[in-house]
């Protein structure tokens, strides 16, 4: 969770270092690692980081949401929306606007569900 705080503070290198340490130690499930790692990768903004983040976020959408932070159907919906928004940001930074638009539209469509 320290990596998430570092992401929010713009300390992306530190966040990635902490996520790598957690991965190496096996301290977190992949579903817990992906959100912190991808946020740092997207915000750091290097093209290779953006491509990796998009791939990881695509994987994340196929996995159950992290049970450590997501509770109930509403939490699952918000997790899916935030995953789509972050992937769209990655596409946008790579100037792959069709992918970004598609993810933003999908996220907006989820917001209108009852």
Buried (B, 14 or more C-beta within 10 A) or exposed (E): EBBBEBBEEEBBEBBBBBBEEBEEEEEBEEBBBBBBBBBBBBBBBEEEBBBBBBEBBEEBBEEEBBEEEBEEEEBEBBBBBBBBBBBBBBBBBBEBEEBBEBBBEBBEEEEEEE
